[in-house]
Amino acid sequence: MRTKALVLIEGSRSNGLLYVQAARRRGLQPITLAADPTQYDYLMAEGGKAIMVDTDDFDAVKRECLNLATTCDIAGFVGFATLGESVNVTVGKLCRCFDRPGPDPLLIERCCDKFNQRQLLTQNGLPVPTFRWAASAMTVDRAAANIGFPVIVKPAVGNGSSGVRLCRDAAELAEHTTYLLGGAFPWRSSPTILVEEFVEGPFYDVVTMGNAVIAIGSAEFGPPPHFVPRRSMFPAQLTDEEHEGITDVSLRCLQALGLGWGPANVELRWTKRGPVVMEVNPRLPGWTTSRLVQLAYGLDVIEQHISLVIGEECDLHKSRSRVAAAHFFVPDRDGTLAHIRGTDLAEIVPGIAEVRFYVDPGVSLVRKGDYLDIIGHVIAASTDPAEAEAILHRALNLVDWAVAPSPGEQANGRLLGT
């Protein structure tokens, strides 16, 4: 009997291992195609098959899949966003080529350009921040002057808060514009920038599958000018009005963007004028979201996504109602991770589901102000939000980690906190 393979395009330190494990539970052989498979350490740990290929080159990826199809049956395709969302477009194209279930690549590509996305949402009457398109320092300055400080300046195509910064005045705007357009930022396509109004209010993360809202979570971020997650909780503690408003806006976003197949993620803030959509991603969110949803509701969204990918029906039934919360470890300076202690003690705190660091002592840490600054997490679950937070606090008090300063800096007590 020929092996049935689930082809994974690139990988993810948050969801990658979960997909590999879920595929194996379904009797599928996970095969990863990646530009650099060695960066995904779980592949070695799980003994997963990996093939090196330039995943930015669709023809090269297609040829590799055709080769695989000579020795195994390709059950489906899953992609993980790297510096951009182009992988999800690749997955859509592969699904068309190999007659497998998947998203429409044209709709995914349209959604991945945040300027185009904002235009579509606006045309459909959905609330978004005031925004302008720019491709030069002059047009960035003009856009900021038109909107008024403070503004958010970010690549029009990208993910994980890479290149995203709050600019509170002309000096910060000039500095960040130089970073984005001066050759330091790793553009995957022609540089295009989105300048937008700084919208304040609680942040909510909406997980959808097909045309259904599965879960609404809340998140907190570290200090500006960057937006690196520090806390996440599912479900978010909402009033009936907030829940209804967020659900309605999220479903309207899916309709406006044509995202009726598979998972998606709507990010928004609740403001004085109600929910305002920050962006919509045509995929499951990263961080620890999938794990939190499973702990809170007993619903494995990764398992259900795989069901869709291989042509089966998914089951979005929720088997329990709990609260799951995560705290993320984020360095407050560059340097070398000196030590990690106490994770074994934190793991046995009642209510703790997971304690994990993604890096080992001795690694050099260079912050970029995006999701890659996160070096670990702790997850707790309980029947009560306050108790979940208390469990996290007890575990965090047991974890000790520190960073030795970069050359030229002087250590000053504990350099990194929890």
Residue pairs with C-beta under 8 A, 6 or more apart in sequence:
2 71
2 72
2 73
3 29
3 71
3 72
3 73
4 27
4 28
4 29
4 72
4 73
4 74
4 75
5 28
5 29
5 30
5 31
5 68
5 72
5 73
5 74
5 75
6 19
6 23
6 26
6 28
6 29
6 30
6 31
6 75
6 76
6 77
6 78
6 306
6 309
6 310
7 31
7 33
7 65
7 68
7 74
7 76
7 77
7 78
7 94
8 16
8 19
8 20
8 30
8 31
8 32
8 33
8 77
8 78
8 79
8 80
9 32
9 33
9 34
9 55
9 61
9 77
9 78
9 79
9 80
9 87
9 90
9 91
9 94
10 32
10 33
10 34
10 35
10 55
10 79
10 80
10 81
10 82
10 87
11 32
11 34
11 37
11 39
11 40
11 42
11 43
11 80
12 19
12 40
12 80
12 81
12 286
13 40
13 41
13 42
13 358
14 286
14 287
14 288
14 289
14 290
15 80
15 284
15 286
15 290
15 302
16 40
16 42
16 80
17 42
17 45
17 46
18 290
18 291
18 302
19 30
19 78
19 302
19 306
20 30
20 42
20 43
20 46
20 48
21 46
22 300
22 302
22 303
22 306
23 29
23 30
23 306
24 30
25 303
26 303
26 306
26 310
28 75
28 306
28 310
29 49
29 72
30 48
30 49
31 48
31 49
31 50
31 51
31 68
32 40
32 43
32 48
32 49
32 50
32 51
33 50
33 51
33 53
33 55
33 61
33 64
33 65
34 40
34 50
34 51
34 52
34 53
34 55
35 52
35 53
35 54
35 55
35 56
36 52
37 43
37 50
37 51
37 52
38 44
40 50
42 48
43 50
51 64
53 60
53 61
53 64
54 60
54 61
55 61
55 82
55 87
55 90
56 86
56 188
58 90
58 93
61 90
61 94
62 93
62 94
62 97
65 74
65 94
65 97
65 98
68 74
69 98
74 98
74 100
75 100
75 309
75 310
76 95
76 100
76 101
76 102
76 306
76 309
76 310
76 311
77 91
77 94
77 95
77 98
77 100
77 102
77 309
78 91
78 305
78 306
78 309
79 87
79 88
79 90
79 91
79 283
80 87
81 87
81 88
81 159
81 160
81 281
81 283
81 286
83 158
83 159
83 162
83 186
83 188
84 112
84 157
84 158
84 159
84 188
84 189
85 108
85 111
85 112
85 157
85 158
85 159
85 281
85 282
85 283
86 112
86 188
88 103
88 108
88 112
88 282
88 283
89 105
89 108
89 109
89 112
90 105
91 102
91 103
91 105
92 102
92 103
92 104
92 105
92 106
92 108
93 105
94 100
94 102
95 101
95 102
95 103
96 102
96 105
100 309
100 310
100 311
101 261
101 308
101 309
101 310
101 311
102 261
102 262
102 309
103 259
103 261
103 262
103 282
104 258
104 261
107 257
107 258
107 259
107 282
108 282
110 116
110 117
110 120
110 257
110 258
111 117
111 257
111 259
111 280
111 281
111 282
112 157
112 282
113 156
113 157
113 192
114 154
114 156
114 157
114 158
114 194
114 279
115 131
115 133
115 156
115 192
115 194
117 257
117 279
117 280
118 128
118 131
118 194
120 256
120 257
121 128
121 253
121 256
121 257
121 277
121 280
122 128
123 256
124 252
124 255
124 256
125 252
126 249
126 252
126 253
126 256
126 277
127 249
127 273
127 274
127 275
127 276
127 277
128 276
128 277
128 278
129 152
129 196
129 197
129 198
129 199
129 276
129 278
130 147
130 196
130 197
131 147
131 194
131 195
131 196
131 197
132 139
132 142
132 143
132 146
132 147
132 194
132 195
132 196
133 139
133 143
133 156
133 192
133 193
133 194
133 195
134 140
134 142
134 143
134 192
134 193
134 194
134 195
135 190
135 191
135 192
135 193
136 181
137 174
137 177
137 178
137 181
140 153
140 173
140 177
140 193
140 195
141 170
141 173
141 177
143 151
143 195
144 151
144 153
144 167
144 170
144 173
144 195
147 195
147 196
147 197
148 197
149 167
149 168
149 169
149 170
149 173
150 166
150 167
150 168
150 169
150 198
151 166
151 167
151 173
151 195
151 196
151 197
151 198
152 164
152 165
152 166
152 167
152 194
152 195
152 196
152 197
152 198
153 164
153 165
153 167
153 173
153 176
153 177
153 180
153 193
153 194
153 195
154 161
154 163
154 164
154 165
154 193
154 194
154 196
155 162
155 163
155 164
155 180
155 185
155 187
155 191
155 192
155 193
155 194
156 192
156 193
156 194
157 188
157 189
157 192
158 164
159 281
160 286
160 370
160 371
160 372
161 226
161 227
161 228
161 369
161 370
161 371
162 368
162 370
162 371
162 372
163 179
163 180
163 185
163 370
164 226
164 227
164 369
164 370
165 172
165 176
165 225
165 226
165 369
166 172
166 198
166 224
166 225
166 226
166 227
167 173
167 176
167 225
168 224
168 225
172 225
177 193
179 185
180 191
180 193
181 191
181 193
185 191
199 269
199 271
199 276
199 278
200 269
200 271
201 269
201 270
201 271
201 272
201 276
202 218
202 269
202 270
203 218
203 219
203 220
203 221
203 267
203 268
203 269
203 278
204 216
204 217
204 218
204 219
204 236
204 238
204 246
204 267
204 268
204 269
204 270
204 275
205 216
205 217
205 218
205 219
205 232
205 265
205 266
205 267
205 285
205 289
206 213
206 215
206 216
206 217
206 246
206 247
206 250
206 265
206 266
206 267
206 268
207 213
207 214
207 215
207 216
207 217
207 263
207 265
207 284
207 285
207 289
207 293
207 301
208 214
208 250
208 251
208 254
208 259
208 263
208 264
208 265
208 266
209 262
209 263
209 264
209 301
209 304
209 305
209 308
209 314
209 316
210 260
210 261
210 262
210 308
210 314
211 251
211 254
211 255
211 260
212 316
213 247
213 250
213 251
214 293
214 297
214 299
214 301
214 316
215 234
215 235
215 293
215 296
215 297
215 299
216 234
216 235
216 236
216 238
216 243
216 246
216 247
217 232
217 233
217 234
217 235
217 236
217 289
217 292
217 293
218 232
218 233
218 236
218 237
219 229
219 231
219 232
219 233
219 287
220 229
220 230
220 231
220 232
221 227
221 228
221 229
221 230
222 228
222 229
222 230
222 330
225 369
226 369
226 370
226 373
227 369
228 328
228 330
228 369
228 370
228 371
228 373
228 374
229 287
229 328
229 371
229 374
230 327
230 328
230 330
231 325
231 326
231 327
231 328
232 287
232 288
232 289
232 292
232 325
232 326
232 328
233 292
233 323
233 324
233 325
233 326
233 385
233 388
234 289
234 292
234 293
234 295
234 296
234 297
234 323
234 324
234 325
235 296
235 323
237 385
238 246
242 270
242 275
245 270
245 274
245 275
246 268
246 270
246 275
249 266
249 268
249 275
249 277
250 266
250 268
253 259
253 266
253 277
253 280
254 260
254 264
254 266
254 280
257 280
257 282
259 280
259 282
261 308
262 282
262 283
262 305
262 308
262 309
263 283
263 284
263 301
263 305
264 280
264 281
264 282
264 283
265 280
265 281
265 283
265 284
265 285
265 289
266 277
266 280
266 281
267 277
267 278
267 279
267 280
267 281
268 275
268 276
268 277
268 278
269 275
269 276
269 278
270 276
284 290
284 301
284 302
284 305
286 371
287 326
287 328
287 371
287 374
287 377
288 326
288 328
288 354
288 377
288 379
290 300
290 301
290 302
291 324
291 326
291 353
291 354
291 379
292 324
292 325
292 326
292 379
293 299
293 301
293 324
294 300
294 301
295 322
295 324
295 353
295 379
295 381
296 320
296 321
296 322
296 323
296 324
296 381
297 318
297 319
297 320
297 321
297 322
298 318
298 319
298 320
299 316
299 317
299 318
299 319
304 314
304 315
304 316
305 314
307 313
307 314
307 315
308 314
322 381
322 382
322 383
323 381
323 382
323 383
323 384
323 385
323 387
323 388
324 353
324 379
324 380
324 381
324 388
325 379
325 380
325 381
325 385
325 388
325 389
325 392
326 377
326 378
326 379
326 380
327 377
327 378
327 392
327 396
327 418
328 374
328 376
328 377
329 357
329 374
329 375
329 376
329 377
329 378
329 399
329 401
329 416
329 418
330 373
330 374
330 375
331 337
331 365
331 367
331 373
331 375
331 403
331 415
331 416
332 415
332 416
332 417
333 367
333 403
333 405
333 406
333 409
333 415
333 416
334 365
334 366
334 367
334 405
334 406
335 364
335 365
335 403
335 404
335 405
335 406
335 409
335 415
336 362
336 363
336 364
336 365
336 403
336 404
336 406
337 359
337 360
337 361
337 362
337 363
337 365
337 375
337 401
337 402
337 403
337 404
338 361
338 401
338 402
338 403
338 404
339 361
339 400
339 401
339 402
340 357
340 360
340 361
340 399
340 400
340 401
341 399
341 400
341 401
342 398
342 399
342 400
343 355
343 357
343 399
345 398
346 352
346 355
346 378
346 395
346 396
346 398
346 399
347 354
347 355
347 395
349 391
349 394
349 395
349 398
350 391
351 380
351 381
351 382
351 387
351 388
351 391
352 378
352 379
352 380
352 391
352 395
353 379
353 380
353 381
354 377
354 378
354 379
355 376
355 377
355 378
355 379
355 395
355 399
356 376
356 377
356 378
357 375
357 376
357 401
358 374
358 375
358 376
359 365
359 375
359 376
365 375
365 403
367 373
378 392
378 395
378 396
378 399
380 388
380 389
380 391
380 392
380 395
381 388
381 391
382 388
382 391
396 418
397 418
399 418
401 416
401 418
402 414
402 415
402 416
403 415
403 416
404 411
404 415
405 411
405 415
